[in-house]
Amino acid sequence: MEKRKLGNTNINVSAICLGTMTWGQQNTQKEGFEQMDYAIDMGVNFFDTAEMYSVPPKKETQGSTEKIIGNWFNERKNRDSIILATKVCGRAPFTWLREDKSPTEHSKKQIFEAVDKSLSRLKTDYIDLYQLHWPDRPMNLFGGPLNYQHIDGETNSIESILDGLSELIKIGKIRHIGLSNETPWGTMEFLHQSKNKNLPRVQSIQNAYNLLNRIFEFGGSEIVFREKVGLLAYSPLAQGYLTGKYQNGNLPKGSRKELFDRLQRYEGIGSEEAIERYLNIAKKHNIDPSQLANQFVTTRPFVTSNIIGATNMEQLELAITSTQIDMNEEIENDIELAFKMHGNVAA
């Protein structure tokens, strides 16, 4: 498995990162253990989780994924061989994550509480990459309008957020920091504040990126090259739509859409036609469509690691072995033509 440098750190992470957000609802601990064992056997050294997981977020299962990973570390005794990333919730009306029942935000108090709880669940004394799951400032996110709509509201300053994270780095609870679901402006402002105030520098940004949503290329990718803040791409299969399993109204038993009905981001005008086009490209080149979609993401020059996810071992094997697909010039040309025809239908 190819290893790539994480930002400006001395850490090398695998080109495939094991996503874990289904563990604790769709997947049992036993299945999580099986996935982690297989992933490391295949050369994956990078796991991503969050205090909020598993998804969809709810009080009863919050933190369950971190607990599963922590139990695995405890049994396998291999914590130091894994680059571990987790996240703290941004501003949201979730009242079950904090002891005082406050809605989540990026105050110093809440970040410190979140880190300590994650460390306890993960059964470790340090986190390699600690990420802000989404911005503290009020914003339209997760498939909202593309045009920026300014929303007034309370927010913790970026300087104060970095200052709190700096303390956690100094005492050794976290090693490096990253962003998630962030804009180009937000990324550059974090970089600006860290440089001007001598505060920790963000090393990565975890945003959605796939064949149906290539918004990151417009603004975000330049930051990767100029500032060395690499993309950790999530949702490479567009939450399963790029496998073709939801085409023509299909609703597979046990799928995320069938269980939770929360994937409307990928059901907008033109989405089904775009998906069909990419499915036909895979068929033309005799490639599994999920492997085509994954390898497209993994091979982009601004991607540090592709965060894959699976609810069964067959899906996981397809995802990890997708790195063996040769993205030749003909395939690349077919994809670019399709993108010119369909664009970002699910941004």
Phi, psi and omega in degrees: 000127179298141176248141182231148182289134178272105179054228178260020182273178173261019181262134174249125182246154179293149180297337173250129176250137180277110173281150192227009196291348179272350185284119182118346172230289180286335181237144177277171175299318180302317179292322176299317177300316181298319179295315180295319179299314180296316183300314182291329176297331180268006175096005177283131178236012190231119178243142178236133177216195181196153178298331184285335188291148016274171180250154357294152185291133174201159186303319188292333185242002179301130180085355185295324181292315177300322179297319180297315178297317179299319178295324178294315176303317183296323180279319186274341180056044185229027184308318186290348180269356183246135169272114189253126177241135171221180188218153174251137182298144172276195183292123182195160181278031176279119184251003185259000181269336185250147183300324182271009177066020178286148170300150185288147176198172182262046172284158179302317180301313183291320179298317178297318178297316182296317179300312182298321179292320178296316179301320180294314180294322183279354180053049178218164179252006176206154176241129184289317181225114180253121189245145173277112192299322171204164187298153176283328181287148181296130182207158168275123184227172172057059176088015177284186181303141181288326179287139181294128177240111184290131180237118177284144179171171180294148176202147171275137182294152178298323178299317181291325178296313179296325179296317177296317179295326178300318179298320181292326176292317182298325180269001171088009181281331173228153181261315183218165183235155179214170179249167176206142181052044184251157179266165174302319179299313181299317179299313181292327178292322175298317179295319180298313181294321181294322180289314185288329185253006181055051180247167183302146183261134176292140185251347185202164173222127181255104181232159175294138178202125179196181183300334181266350184216093181247028181304326183302332182295335184265084180112307183293320185294327178295323178298322179304311184285320184279329186245356179060045174245093190285152178276127166260101190277124175250163183060048180296337178260014182052052180054035175097347183295327183284356171280342182091000187290341180258005182296148177059033176080009180296146180221083184299140178298131178084357178287162182299321179293320180292324183281321191237346178047060183220033185245027187297344178304332184254022181236022181284178180301127177089352183295314184297321179294320179295315179301316180301322179297316180289326176297321179291326176297316178299317180296318180302321183261010176056049180237140173300132184299327178292325179289324176298312181297318180293315183290331173303312181294311185301326186270002177288137187292346180262001181267122174281314180207144179261116183274105181264158177217152182207150175251356173213166187291328178298315178297319181295317180297318177298319182294312184288322180280359176298339179296347180275352181286131177273109178277080184284175186298322181295317178296315179301318180295319178298319180293317181294324177294318178297319180294321177297328180282323190246331177066203182273081185281349182223043182283000000 
